Amino acid sequence: MQARTAEHPLPAGTDLRFSVVLMNRAREAERKTERTRNRLLASLAEHLTAGIDRRDLKVAAVTAAADLAHGTFYRYFDDIRAATDALIEDFAQFLRATLSLERDGAPGSRERVRGTSLIYARLFADNAALMKCLFDMGSESSAFARSYQELNRAWYERMAAAIARHRSEAGVASTSEETLPIAYALGGMVDEFLTQIYLRKAPALAHFADDPEAVADLLTDLWLKGAYGTVSPS
């Protein structure tokens, strides 16, 4: 899995819909091949966002929406599944790269945790259909799934190291090996909560759907309590 998106850091206020990100890349690309590839992937992302199941995607519809000839698709992808794999692989890298951008506040601080929680809530809300594909494909037996699991593990190891470092600085000796299960548990909690809001659309959580700030506040409290035992870590 190539980390192409790391070369495209997003400034504050950028539209986080991945179809828009891909169209921006298409406009900025110098090579025609990159422009065309990104237009195809943007069209594919828009079809998924419109509610079309990935198993029902059609090459003809994707190329028509991208204003490209049907045969152009096969210069870039063997079939619709290969294109979907490429889209979700690029999206996974975009997701991690965006979450890795510098945030305000010291590592482990409430400000830093809330900043990350807010951007993840916005990413999830703006790309719910792609998140579903990412979760579904990440659990399959495939090269992509293995790469995604490795990417996920690297992310959780980074979170575990940050938790251990902050705990140690607060006088509670900890190692990243000890805090890795905590990072996994907290990450799973966040994903499930956002899934309930934006994918399953749980009625009890409907009031959160258009309020990412409230989502970020709640997730920040839960993360800090789980990681440090307090909502206001020193």
HELIX and SHEET records of a PDB file:
HELIX    1   1 ARG A    4  GLU A    7  5                                   4    
HELIX    2   2 PHE A   18  GLU A   28  1                                  11    
HELIX    3   3 LYS A   32  THR A   49  1                                  18    
HELIX    4   4 ARG A   54  ASP A   56  5                                   3    
HELIX    5   5 VAL A   59  ALA A   65  1                                   7    
HELIX    6   6 HIS A   70  ARG A   75  5                                   6    
HELIX    7   7 ILE A   80  LEU A   99  1                                  20    
HELIX    8   8 ARG A  110  ASP A  126  1                                  17    
HELIX    9   9 ALA A  128  GLY A  138  1                                  11    
HELIX   10  10 ALA A  143  GLU A  169  1                                  27    
HELIX   11  11 SER A  176  TYR A  198  1                                  23    
HELIX   12  12 PRO A  203  PHE A  208  5                                   6    
HELIX   13  13 PRO A  212  TYR A  228  1                                  17    
END                                                                             
